[in-house]
Amino acid sequence: MTNMFNPLGQPLGIPVPDWQGATRPVAEVRVGRLCRLEPLEPSVHAEDLYEALSLDSDGRNWTYLPYGPFDSVEDFASWLISVGQDQDVLFFVIISLESDKPVGIASYLRISPEQGSIEVGHLNFSPLMQRTPIATEAMWLMMKEAFALGFRRYEWKCNALNRASRRVAQRLGLSFEGVFRQAAVVKGYNRDTAWYAAIDRDWPALNEVLTQWLRTDNFDAQGRQRVSLSALTRPLLVAVG
C-alpha cells in the first residue's frame, strides 16, 4: 500500500476507493461452539447475570469500570435499563451453552459506520467464564461480526493501570497504540487510557489463529490448552505495550 501525493507534493495517505461505510450491527443472537451472545434484555437477564457477576466476591471486576458494584439486583437492573437506551451502545449477554445461563456481559460502543470504526467494551466476565475458552470465543464472535460488517478498525480501550485488560487485548491480537494521559476522571481518580486495535488487514491472520486456538484438538482431556493463544498472536502484533 502506497501513500498518494497531491500536486503540491503533500502526502494524502493510502486511497480507500469506493468507500461506502460499514453496516451498523443489530441486536441479533450470535452463536459459537461454547457460548452465544444474546442482545441484552434486562427483564430476562438481570437476575441471573447479577448472580453470576456476584461470584466476584471482592468486587475486583468493577475496580476499573466507571460504574458499579451494585448493592442489589434492583439497582443492577435499573442500570441495565438505562444503558440499554443508549443508541451508541449495543450490549450483549454472554450465555454459556453448557449451563444455558449468563456468565458475562460485553458491548459494542462508539459505533461509527461512516468512518468504519467500532469499539468493544463494558466487559465484565464473571468467574464462571474467566480463564476459559468461552471468554476467547465471545471476543472472537464480536470481532468476527465487526469485520464481516465492513468495519476497518476494531478498538479496545482500558484504564492504563488495568494490567489484566491490557494483557487480554494483546493476547487476542490487538496491537498497542499508546496511552492518552488524563483522558478522564473515573470514580474520583485520574484515568490514563491505553488504546489497542486491530484493523481489517490484520483480521485474516488473526481470524486464522483464533480459530486454530479454539478448535477442540487444541485442548487435552482435562481442558488444558496445548498451544497458548499468546504464542499464536504475538508474532502478529504491530506494537506491544
Secondary structure, 3 states (H helix, E strand, C coil): CCCEECCCCCEEECCCCCCCCCCCCCCCCEECCCEEEEECCHHHHHHHHHHHHCCCCCCHHHCCCCCCCCCCHHHHHHHHHHHHCCCCCEEEEEEECCCCEEEEEEEEEEEECCCCEEEEEEEEECCCCCCCHHHHHHHHHHHHHHHHCCCCEEEEEEECCCHHHHHHHHHCCCEEEEEEEEEEEECCEEEEEEEEEEECCCHHHHHHHHHHHHCHHHECCCCCECCCHHHHHHHHCCCCC
